[in-house]
Amino acid sequence: MDPLHPSKTFRVDDSISLTLNKTSLKITVPGPRNIDFYSILNAYISADGLTITYLDEESGTSDSTAPINALQYPISAEQKEQATAWTENLLTHAYGQAQRSKRLKVLVNPFCGSALEKVRKFAAPIFGAAHCEIDVEETRYRGHAGEIAEKIALDSYDAIVCCSGDGLPYEVFNGLARRSDAVEALSNMAVAMIPCGSGNAMAWNLYGTDDPSLAALGIVKGVEMPLDLVSITQGTQHTVSFLSQALGVLADCDLKTEHLRWMGDTRFIYGVFATIAKNTKGQEGEEKGKTEKKDPTKSQNFPTSLPLQYGTVLDDIPEDWEIMPRERLASFYTGNMKIVAKDTNFFPDALPNDGFLDIMMIDDTIGWAASLEAIIKLPQGKCNALRDVEMRKVSAYRLTPWKPDGDISVDGERYPFEAFQVEVHQGLGRVLSKSGDEYQVVG
């Protein structure tokens, strides 16, 4: 057999053959069965013969452990060379463009539900079966993940895996952005997630699931993908965002339902009902784009770690920007990803690295009938079919609140209720995704 063109079929004996099809491994024993290449974690030759490990995706996550199965076939000395070449061919089909045996820095938020248990039962066994090198560390306080990312050796790991909700990835991206080599760090260190929180938007967008086992499989098989990151300047602070910024209804939904985390994903829908009931009465309003003139010299000592094309919130608004007074604005929501929580595809047109944010604006004149229609259609990705919902793509914006108080949420984190400016860094970040070039869409 030509080692440069190994056979697609390895015959173990007269009754068992293993064949590499287009998308799966076909096993004849003598009845045929198929295992999708994506589910295969590893294959190797040892003294025990040929071993193939895979995740049984159809069974999902059980209560006890990740559903890892193994097939083992004895091979003779005469078969070893052929079996070795065939095994390498199998792994090439199974991993494609994905890196094998990834080196993972695993950060676990022990205050996030049952994160430790989920990692131990569902993620670690999959990483181990795939021969990944893992270094697990528990975060001890708010901001600790960012501190770890700020000091991490870039050449020691292939990805930082956040076992939490969306809060830990937010910290990690900001920690990388605070480094003196921020551009290099963000461009080279991939960030991934094992979903353990209530929203888990990152996992839904990258892996199409909030199942810890399937997310771990998504990381093992994950392909590095550029991700737009967003710089936010507010006062004298410079932070980054990977998911969303919200003011009004959706910010209220996120920040004012923290006490309802026990409801899981349902708390966001509850929040929409509660806040629309309030805001359709005209009690809320903001203005997008309006600002007072600032002295541009004030931004000379602005503590930024990333280059800003449009300056900061302390500078004058660029002359070519559009000013949009919106005194009746009830909800202002921008998304960098399609899905903001389970079953909520708010931004169907969002792309991972097109250099744009998708903005959704709803005035408080929407009324109850249109509000109920929005509640039904927005999570289904039908924002463009709603006449009372304005959508647009932007590469930068400044928002100045119209009212003296309210809520601003950035990636689920509370920000001061004051003017802020945003600009997109196209493809600056890195994530491990299932596809390598697009977000997952469920349903």
WOGIVEN-V795751 format. One record per residue. N is the residue number from 1. RES is the residue in one letter. PHI is phi in radians with two decimals (NA if undefined). OMEGA is omega in whole degrees, -180 to 180 (NA if undefined). Layout:
BEGIN
n->[N,N]
res->[RES,RES]
phi->[PHI,PHI]
omega->[OMEGA,OMEGA]
END
This chain:
BEGIN
n->[1,2,3,4,5,6,7,8,9,10,11,12,13,14,15,16,17,18,19,20,21,22,23,24,25,26,27,28,29,30,31,32,33,34,35,36,37,38,39,40,41,42,43,44,45,46,47,48,49,50,51,52,53,54,55,56,57,58,59,60,61,62,63,64,65,66,67,68,69,70,71,72,73,74,75,76,77,78,79,80,81,82,83,84,85,86,87,88,89,90,91,92,93,94,95,96,97,98,99,100,101,102,103,104,105,106,107,108,109,110,111,112,113,114,115,116,117,118,119,120,121,122,123,124,125,126,127,128,129,130,131,132,133,134,135,136,137,138,139,140,141,142,143,144,145,146,147,148,149,150,151,152,153,154,155,156,157,158,159,160,161,162,163,164,165,166,167,168,169,170,171,172,173,174,175,176,177,178,179,180,181,182,183,184,185,186,187,188,189,190,191,192,193,194,195,196,197,198,199,200,201,202,203,204,205,206,207,208,209,210,211,212,213,214,215,216,217,218,219,220,221,222,223,224,225,226,227,228,229,230,231,232,233,234,235,236,237,238,239,240,241,242,243,244,245,246,247,248,249,250,251,252,253,254,255,256,257,258,259,260,261,262,263,264,265,266,267,268,269,270,271,272,273,274,275,276,277,278,279,280,281,282,283,284,285,286,287,288,289,290,291,292,293,294,295,296,297,298,299,300,301,302,303,304,305,306,307,308,309,310,311,312,313,314,315,316,317,318,319,320,321,322,323,324,325,326,327,328,329,330,331,332,333,334,335,336,337,338,339,340,341,342,343,344,345,346,347,348,349,350,351,352,353,354,355,356,357,358,359,360,361,362,363,364,365,366,367,368,369,370,371,372,373,374,375,376,377,378,379,380,381,382,383,384,385,386,387,388,389,390,391,392,393,394,395,396,397,398,399,400,401,402,403,404,405,406,407,408,409,410,411,412,413,414,415,416,417,418,419,420,421,422,423,424,425,426,427,428,429,430,431,432,433,434,435,436,437,438,439,440,441,442,443]
res->[M,D,P,L,H,P,S,K,T,F,R,V,D,D,S,I,S,L,T,L,N,K,T,S,L,K,I,T,V,P,G,P,R,N,I,D,F,Y,S,I,L,N,A,Y,I,S,A,D,G,L,T,I,T,Y,L,D,E,E,S,G,T,S,D,S,T,A,P,I,N,A,L,Q,Y,P,I,S,A,E,Q,K,E,Q,A,T,A,W,T,E,N,L,L,T,H,A,Y,G,Q,A,Q,R,S,K,R,L,K,V,L,V,N,P,F,C,G,S,A,L,E,K,V,R,K,F,A,A,P,I,F,G,A,A,H,C,E,I,D,V,E,E,T,R,Y,R,G,H,A,G,E,I,A,E,K,I,A,L,D,S,Y,D,A,I,V,C,C,S,G,D,G,L,P,Y,E,V,F,N,G,L,A,R,R,S,D,A,V,E,A,L,S,N,M,A,V,A,M,I,P,C,G,S,G,N,A,M,A,W,N,L,Y,G,T,D,D,P,S,L,A,A,L,G,I,V,K,G,V,E,M,P,L,D,L,V,S,I,T,Q,G,T,Q,H,T,V,S,F,L,S,Q,A,L,G,V,L,A,D,C,D,L,K,T,E,H,L,R,W,M,G,D,T,R,F,I,Y,G,V,F,A,T,I,A,K,N,T,K,G,Q,E,G,E,E,K,G,K,T,E,K,K,D,P,T,K,S,Q,N,F,P,T,S,L,P,L,Q,Y,G,T,V,L,D,D,I,P,E,D,W,E,I,M,P,R,E,R,L,A,S,F,Y,T,G,N,M,K,I,V,A,K,D,T,N,F,F,P,D,A,L,P,N,D,G,F,L,D,I,M,M,I,D,D,T,I,G,W,A,A,S,L,E,A,I,I,K,L,P,Q,G,K,C,N,A,L,R,D,V,E,M,R,K,V,S,A,Y,R,L,T,P,W,K,P,D,G,D,I,S,V,D,G,E,R,Y,P,F,E,A,F,Q,V,E,V,H,Q,G,L,G,R,V,L,S,K,S,G,D,E,Y,Q,V,V,G]
phi->[NA,-1.24,-1.14,-1.38,-2.34,-1.10,-1.13,-1.42,-2.09,-2.07,-1.66,-1.19,-2.73,-1.16,-1.88,-2.13,-2.33,-2.08,-2.21,-1.55,-1.55,-1.16,-2.21,-2.65,-1.64,-1.72,-2.03,-1.89,-2.42,-1.48,-1.23,-1.32,-2.52,-2.22,-2.13,-1.04,-0.99,-1.05,-1.43,-1.35,-1.59,-2.82,-2.68,-2.75,-1.84,-2.45,-1.08,-1.48,1.98,-1.65,-2.08,-2.19,-1.89,-2.68,-1.70,-1.44,-1.09,-1.16,-1.40,1.16,-1.43,-1.47,-1.36,-1.80,-2.88,-1.13,-1.38,-1.64,-2.04,-2.40,-1.96,-2.39,-2.29,-1.24,-2.31,-1.51,-1.05,-1.20,-1.52,-1.02,-1.09,-1.12,-1.11,-1.12,-1.15,-1.14,-1.10,-1.11,-1.11,-1.06,-1.14,-1.09,-1.20,-1.25,-1.81,0.96,-1.47,-1.31,-1.33,-1.51,0.81,-1.12,-1.71,-2.07,-1.60,-1.77,-1.83,-2.02,-1.56,-1.20,-1.57,-1.73,0.92,-1.84,-1.02,-1.06,-1.16,-1.12,-1.13,-1.12,-1.46,-1.98,-1.64,-0.99,-1.06,-1.25,-1.05,-1.15,-1.10,-1.53,1.02,-1.41,-1.58,-2.15,-2.18,-1.68,-2.46,-1.51,-1.40,-1.83,-2.81,-1.06,1.63,-1.11,-1.06,-1.13,-1.13,-1.11,-1.13,-1.14,-1.91,-1.16,-1.38,-1.12,-1.54,-1.66,-2.43,-1.66,-2.83,-1.82,-1.80,-1.72,-1.74,-3.10,-1.56,-1.34,-1.17,-1.19,-1.01,-1.01,-1.10,-1.13,-1.04,-1.25,-1.09,-1.11,-1.25,-1.45,-1.23,-1.17,-1.84,-1.00,-1.10,-1.12,-1.11,-1.20,-1.43,-2.11,-1.70,-1.29,-2.09,-2.43,-2.48,-1.74,-1.21,-2.36,-1.83,-1.68,-1.75,0.98,-1.05,-1.05,-1.15,-1.09,-1.27,-1.53,-2.16,1.21,-2.80,-2.07,-1.43,-1.02,-1.15,-1.21,-1.18,-1.07,-1.08,-1.06,-1.28,-1.02,-1.65,-1.15,-1.82,-1.11,-2.29,-1.11,-2.30,-1.08,-2.01,-2.15,-1.51,-2.18,-1.94,-2.58,1.06,-1.91,-1.79,-2.26,-2.22,-2.16,-2.26,-2.04,-2.10,-2.83,-2.32,-2.48,-2.49,1.71,-0.96,-1.25,-1.15,-1.06,-1.00,-1.36,-1.42,-1.65,-2.09,-1.01,-1.25,-1.88,-1.02,-1.09,-1.39,1.18,-1.10,-1.10,-1.11,-1.21,-1.15,-1.00,-1.09,-1.08,-1.02,-1.13,-1.36,-1.15,-1.02,-1.38,-1.41,-1.28,-1.62,1.39,-1.56,-2.28,-3.06,-2.35,-2.29,-1.64,1.72,-1.30,-2.78,-1.43,-1.20,-2.03,-1.37,-1.09,-1.23,-1.17,-1.62,-1.11,-1.82,-1.15,-1.35,-1.80,-1.92,-2.21,-1.18,-2.05,-1.24,-1.91,1.32,-2.14,-1.13,-1.47,-1.56,-1.12,-1.15,-0.93,-1.11,-1.60,-1.42,-1.56,-1.65,-2.24,-1.13,-2.46,-1.19,-1.83,-1.24,-1.67,-2.55,-2.16,-2.46,-2.07,-2.22,-1.79,-2.25,-1.21,-1.77,-1.75,-2.97,-0.93,1.10,-2.27,-1.56,-1.23,-2.18,-1.11,-1.63,-1.18,-2.17,-1.11,-2.58,-1.57,1.46,-2.29,-1.74,-1.71,-1.86,-2.08,-2.23,-2.32,-1.45,-1.37,-1.56,-1.06,1.42,-1.19,-1.07,-1.21,-1.12,-1.12,-1.10,-1.14,-1.05,-1.37,-1.54,-1.02,-1.10,-1.54,1.34,-1.90,-1.06,-1.26,-1.63,-1.81,-1.22,-1.58,-1.96,-1.70,-2.08,-2.77,-1.84,-2.42,-1.78,-2.87,-2.82,-2.22,-2.17,-2.05,-1.03,-1.48,-1.58,-1.33,-2.59,2.84,-2.16,-2.19,-2.07,-2.15,0.91,1.49,-1.71,-1.36,-2.00,-1.01,-1.48,-2.70,-0.98,-2.52,-2.14,-2.28,-2.54,-1.60,-1.77,-1.12,1.08,-1.28,-1.46,-2.33,-2.37,-1.74,-2.15,-1.19,-1.68,1.59,-2.58,-2.72,-1.38,-1.45,-2.15,-1.82,1.51]
omega->[179,-179,178,179,-177,-179,176,-179,174,-179,-180,176,-176,-176,-175,173,-179,-175,178,175,-177,-176,-174,173,178,-178,178,-170,-1,177,-176,170,-177,174,-180,-180,-177,-177,-175,-177,-177,174,-178,178,178,178,180,180,179,179,177,177,-179,177,178,-175,-176,-179,-179,-180,176,179,-172,-176,178,-176,180,178,179,173,-179,-178,176,177,180,178,-179,-179,-168,-178,179,-179,179,179,180,180,177,178,177,-179,176,177,-175,-175,179,-180,-177,177,177,173,-178,174,-170,168,-174,179,-177,174,-175,180,-177,177,-180,-175,-179,-180,-180,179,-177,-175,-166,-177,-176,179,179,176,-180,180,179,180,173,173,-178,176,-173,177,176,174,-173,-178,-180,-180,-177,180,177,178,178,-180,-179,-175,-173,176,-173,-177,-178,-176,175,-180,170,-178,-178,179,-169,165,-177,-179,-178,174,176,179,-177,179,-180,175,177,-178,-180,-178,176,176,-172,-177,178,-178,-178,-178,-174,-178,180,178,-178,-176,162,-172,179,-176,-177,-179,176,-177,-177,-180,179,-178,-175,-174,178,-176,167,174,-177,180,-179,175,177,175,178,178,178,-179,-174,176,-179,-178,174,-179,172,171,-173,172,177,174,-179,-173,177,-179,176,179,176,-180,177,-170,-171,167,-175,175,-179,-172,-175,174,176,-179,-176,-171,-175,175,179,-179,-179,-180,179,179,-178,-177,-176,-177,-180,178,176,-179,178,179,-175,-176,176,177,179,-168,176,176,177,-177,-176,175,178,178,-179,172,-178,-180,173,177,-180,175,-176,180,-179,-177,-176,-180,-178,-174,179,176,178,179,-178,-178,-173,-179,-176,179,179,180,173,175,177,-173,-176,177,177,177,-176,175,-179,-177,-177,-177,178,-178,174,-173,177,-179,174,178,-178,-170,-179,175,-178,177,179,179,-175,-172,-175,-178,-178,178,-174,-173,178,179,-177,167,174,-178,176,179,179,178,-179,175,-174,179,-174,-177,180,178,179,177,179,180,-179,-170,-178,180,-179,-179,-177,-178,-177,179,-177,-176,-178,179,179,180,173,177,180,175,178,175,170,179,176,-179,179,-180,-179,-179,-178,-176,171,-180,175,-177,-180,179,180,177,177,-178,180,-175,174,180,-173,168,-175,170,-172,174,-176,-178,177,176,172,-176,-179,-175,-176,-178,180,176,176,175,-177,176,NA]
END
